[in-house]
Amino acid sequence: MRAGGRVALALWLGVSGLGIAGLGVFHRRWLPAPYDPLQPLDVRAAWTPVSPLKLGLLGLSDPFCNAALATVPWPVEAHARSGTATCPLRDVYTVDGGDIRLAPGGFLASCSLAVRWALFETQVATPIARDMFGSRLIAIRHVGSFACRDIRDRPGAQSSHATANAIDVAGFTLADGREIPVSAWHGGGPDSVYLHRARDGACRVFGVVLSPAYNALHAGHLHLQATGGGLCR
């Protein structure tokens, strides 16, 4: 390449670099953070078309996930335990549920599961309860998250529970005393409608959601999984 050509190329690359940098600064000025794919997910923000992309990045970038976790509106504590020899855990947290009581207590969660759970509580389970029953959701019953085991009907295939990436929900309690067990799925009444709507909303937030509609192994709980490719049953 001639000297003049090299100079022209260098000038073009320099101008292009400045243009890209300037565009980055400019787009952050006019693009709100919830719509900016370069900004971490904020669980307090309204859902946007960019939210699924941000959710997908939770499991790919620890800093991105930790920034999202910092927006959860209740304390989430790092957990000192490291699982078991067969199923070691890293970067797990204890989720306590904030204003919504978790029964029998808090659960272990990966960063991604903790963030998605916060979205499920605040943007799915709570508003649907208020919309359908005019009552506040006060408790969610679950049957655990971390369990060092295989998928129950697939021996040899590690379950997402073995990495604290899934939680099984058994029921919901409202402030007016109403109990909504997941076993009411096929009942056909308001409780069943609530459960179906909660499942549909959860599918927007989690990577895999399995309900009593999936198989008999899930007759009494909703399996909410942070990982996966979008299976919603």
Secondary structure in CASP SS format (residue, H / E / C, confidence):
PFRMAT SS
TARGET T0000
AUTHOR 0000-0000-0000
METHOD secondary structure of the structure
MODEL  1
M C 1.00
R C 1.00
A H 1.00
G H 1.00
G H 1.00
R H 1.00
V H 1.00
A H 1.00
L H 1.00
A H 1.00
L H 1.00
W H 1.00
L H 1.00
G H 1.00
V H 1.00
S H 1.00
G H 1.00
L H 1.00
G H 1.00
I H 1.00
A H 1.00
G H 1.00
L H 1.00
G H 1.00
V H 1.00
F H 1.00
H H 1.00
R H 1.00
R H 1.00
W H 1.00
L C 1.00
P C 1.00
A H 1.00
P H 1.00
Y H 1.00
D C 1.00
P C 1.00
L C 1.00
Q C 1.00
P C 1.00
L C 1.00
D C 1.00
V C 1.00
R C 1.00
A C 1.00
A C 1.00
W C 1.00
T C 1.00
P C 1.00
V C 1.00
S H 1.00
P H 1.00
L H 1.00
K H 1.00
L H 1.00
G H 1.00
L H 1.00
L C 1.00
G C 1.00
L C 1.00
S C 1.00
D H 1.00
P H 1.00
F H 1.00
C H 1.00
N H 1.00
A H 1.00
A H 1.00
L H 1.00
A C 1.00
T C 1.00
V C 1.00
P C 1.00
W C 1.00
P C 1.00
V E 1.00
E E 1.00
A E 1.00
H C 1.00
A C 1.00
R C 1.00
S C 1.00
G E 1.00
T C 1.00
A C 1.00
T C 1.00
C C 1.00
P E 1.00
L C 1.00
R C 1.00
D C 1.00
V E 1.00
Y E 1.00
T E 1.00
V E 1.00
D C 1.00
G C 1.00
G C 1.00
D C 1.00
I C 1.00
R E 1.00
L E 1.00
A E 1.00
P C 1.00
G C 1.00
G C 1.00
F E 1.00
L E 1.00
A E 1.00
S E 1.00
C H 1.00
S H 1.00
L H 1.00
A H 1.00
V H 1.00
R H 1.00
W H 1.00
A H 1.00
L H 1.00
F H 1.00
E H 1.00
T H 1.00
Q H 1.00
V H 1.00
A H 1.00
T H 1.00
P H 1.00
I H 1.00
A H 1.00
R H 1.00
D H 1.00
M H 1.00
F H 1.00
G C 1.00
S C 1.00
R C 1.00
L E 1.00
I E 1.00
A E 1.00
I E 1.00
R E 1.00
H E 1.00
V C 1.00
G C 1.00
S C 1.00
F C 1.00
A C 1.00
C C 1.00
R C 1.00
D E 1.00
I E 1.00
R C 1.00
D C 1.00
R E 1.00
P E 1.00
G E 1.00
A E 1.00
Q E 1.00
S C 1.00
S H 1.00
H H 1.00
A H 1.00
T H 1.00
A C 1.00
N C 1.00
A E 1.00
I E 1.00
D E 1.00
V E 1.00
A E 1.00
G E 1.00
F E 1.00
T E 1.00
L E 1.00
A C 1.00
D C 1.00
G C 1.00
R C 1.00
E E 1.00
I E 1.00
P E 1.00
V H 1.00
S H 1.00
A H 1.00
W C 1.00
H C 1.00
G C 1.00
G C 1.00
G C 1.00
P H 1.00
D H 1.00
S H 1.00
V H 1.00
Y H 1.00
L H 1.00
H H 1.00
R H 1.00
A H 1.00
R H 1.00
D H 1.00
G H 1.00
A H 1.00
C H 1.00
R H 1.00
V H 1.00
F C 1.00
G C 1.00
V E 1.00
V E 1.00
L E 1.00
S C 1.00
P C 1.00
A C 1.00
Y C 1.00
N C 1.00
A H 1.00
L H 1.00
H H 1.00
A C 1.00
G C 1.00
H C 1.00
L E 1.00
H E 1.00
L E 1.00
Q E 1.00
A C 1.00
T C 1.00
G C 1.00
G C 1.00
G C 1.00
L E 1.00
C E 1.00
R C 1.00
END
